């Protein structure tokens, strides 16, 4: 099995930080018809997916070009400021929401033919977290960690063959689906138990 050690930037079409806050109006009406939504740290789930349940609408200031910050299917987003460094994939379904990466994120857009799932799996693993915590990549205070884009670009990663990346991608999605199915079943069972207990209480 051949694994090629290269800087991550060499395997990317581009890597960029999200749009600065100066691009957006401070207040946006609740019933806004603006077509963009801002990605928040809380939208990044621990399983590597992005939640679209509570997306925040944003209004882009006139004259600001936002298209370069729009997330595309297959992009990898890394939370670059905060208490924990989450990494998630942008699925085709998520990309339909016109999500904009803000300054709290770094976007990794890998070359065609490679699998974003590998990058997400790597950075969410102990090995990847160790690389992100290196002093050349990130800095931290008592509360907040911050990842440097220039430092991130220089991280050396062992890239597996495309065949292995495809296997990783399949396992990535299958694992999430299985875990969510298990959680849903557990919730249903809990509701059934609670209903039976309530019936017994009311019958006494």
C-alpha positions in Angstrom: 0.0 0.0 0.0 1.5 3.3 -1.1 1.1 6.4 1.1 2.4 9.7 -0.1 3.6 12.2 2.5 2.9 15.7 1.2 1.9 19.1 2.6 -1.8 19.4 2.6 -1.8 22.5 0.5 -0.2 20.5 -2.4 -3.4 18.4 -2.6 -5.8 21.3 -2.5 -7.4 23.5 -5.2 -7.5 26.2 -2.5 -7.4 26.8 1.2 -8.9 30.1 2.6 -10.2 31.8 5.7 -13.8 32.7 5.9 -15.3 36.2 5.2 -14.6 38.9 7.8 -17.4 40.4 9.8 -17.1 43.6 7.9 -18.8 41.9 5.0 -22.1 41.6 6.8 -24.8 43.9 8.2 -24.9 43.7 12.0 -28.7 43.1 12.1 -30.8 41.1 9.8 -34.6 40.9 10.0 -36.0 37.6 11.2 -38.2 37.2 8.1 -35.4 38.2 5.9 -35.5 37.0 2.3 -31.7 37.2 2.0 -30.4 34.1 0.3 -27.3 33.5 2.4 -26.7 31.8 5.7 -23.7 32.1 8.0 -22.0 28.9 9.3 -21.7 28.9 13.1 -19.5 26.8 15.3 -22.6 25.1 16.8 -23.6 23.9 13.3 -20.6 21.6 13.2 -21.5 18.2 14.7 -19.0 15.9 16.3 -19.7 13.1 13.8 -18.3 15.2 10.9 -21.6 16.4 9.4 -23.1 19.9 9.4 -26.5 20.6 11.0 -28.9 22.8 9.0 -31.6 23.0 11.7 -30.7 26.5 13.1 -28.9 28.3 10.3 -28.5 32.0 10.7 -29.6 34.3 7.9 -27.2 37.1 7.0 -27.3 40.2 4.9 -24.2 41.0 2.8 -23.2 44.6 2.7 -23.6 46.3 -0.7 -20.4 46.0 -2.8 -19.0 43.1 -0.9 -18.3 40.0 -3.1 -19.3 37.0 -1.1 -19.2 34.2 -3.8 -15.6 33.2 -3.0 -16.7 32.3 0.6 -19.7 30.2 -0.4 -19.3 26.6 0.6 -19.4 23.9 -2.1 -20.2 20.2 -1.9 -17.1 18.3 -0.9 -15.5 21.3 0.9 -14.0 20.6 4.3 -14.6 23.2 7.0 -12.4 23.5 10.1 -13.4 25.5 13.1 -10.3 27.7 13.5 -11.3 29.6 16.6 -12.9 28.3 19.8 -12.5 25.7 22.6 -12.5 22.7 20.3 -11.3 22.2 16.7 -14.1 20.5 14.9 -13.8 19.5 11.3 -16.8 18.7 9.0 -17.6 17.9 5.4 -20.0 20.0 3.3 -22.5 17.5 1.7 -24.5 18.2 -1.4 -27.6 18.7 0.7 -25.9 21.2 3.0 -24.4 23.2 0.0 -28.0 23.9 -1.2 -28.5 26.3 1.8 -26.0 28.9 0.4 -23.8 28.7 3.4 -21.0 31.3 3.8 -17.9 30.5 5.8 -17.2 33.3 8.2 -13.9 34.4 9.8 -14.1 31.6 12.4 -13.5 29.0 9.8 -10.8 27.7 7.4 -12.1 26.0 4.2 -10.1 23.2 2.6 -11.1 22.5 -1.0 -9.1 19.4 -2.2 -8.3 18.5 -5.7 -10.8 16.6 -7.9 -10.6 12.9 -7.5 -9.5 13.0 -3.8 -11.9 12.4 -0.9 -12.8 15.1 1.6 -14.0 12.4 4.0 -10.3 11.4 4.4 -9.4 14.9 5.5 -12.3 15.2 7.9 -11.5 11.7 9.4 -7.8 12.7 9.7 -8.3 16.0 11.5 -11.0 14.6 13.8 -8.6 11.7 14.8 -6.1 11.9 17.6 -3.3 12.0 15.0 -4.9 15.0 13.3 -5.7 16.8 16.5 -2.0 16.4 17.5 -1.0 18.0 14.2 -3.4 20.9 14.8 -2.2 21.5 18.3 1.4 21.9 17.2 2.9 25.3 18.0 3.6 26.0 14.3 -0.1 25.6 13.5 -2.1 26.9 16.4 -1.9 29.2 19.5 -4.1 29.2 22.5 -5.1 31.2 25.6 -6.8 29.7 28.6 -10.2 29.7 26.7 -9.7 30.0 23.0 -7.5 28.2 20.4 -6.7 29.7 17.1 -5.4 28.0 14.0 -3.1 29.7 11.6 -4.0 29.3 7.9 -0.3 29.6 6.9 0.6 27.0 9.5 -2.2 24.7 8.4 -1.1 24.7 4.8 2.3 23.3 5.8 1.0 20.3 7.7 2.5 17.1 6.3 -0.1 14.3 5.8 0.2 10.7 4.6 -2.2 10.6 1.7 -3.4 7.1 0.9 -4.2 5.9 -2.6 -7.5 7.0 -4.1 -8.8 3.4 -3.6 -8.1 3.6 0.1 -9.6 7.1 0.3 -12.8 5.7 -1.3 -12.9 3.0 1.4 -12.5 5.6 4.1 -15.3 7.7 2.6 -17.6 4.7 2.6 -16.8 3.8 6.2 -17.2 7.5 7.2 -20.8 7.8 6.0 -21.8 4.2 7.0 -20.5 4.8 10.5 -22.5 8.1 10.9 -25.7 6.4 9.5 -25.3 3.5 11.9 -24.7 5.7 14.9 -27.7 7.9 14.1 -29.9 4.9 13.6 -28.8 3.6 17.0 -29.6 6.9 18.7 -33.0 7.1 17.1 -33.9 3.6 18.2 -32.7 4.4 21.7 -34.9 7.5 21.8 -37.9 5.5 20.6 -37.4 2.8 23.2 -37.1 5.5 25.9 -40.4 7.1 24.8 -42.1 3.6 24.9 -40.8 3.0 28.4 -42.0 6.4 29.6 -45.4 5.9 28.1 -45.8 2.5 29.8 -44.7 3.9 33.1 -47.1 6.8 32.8 -50.0 4.4 32.0 -49.2 2.3 35.1 -49.1 5.4 37.3 -52.4 6.7 36.0 -54.0 3.2 36.4 -53.2 3.1 40.1 
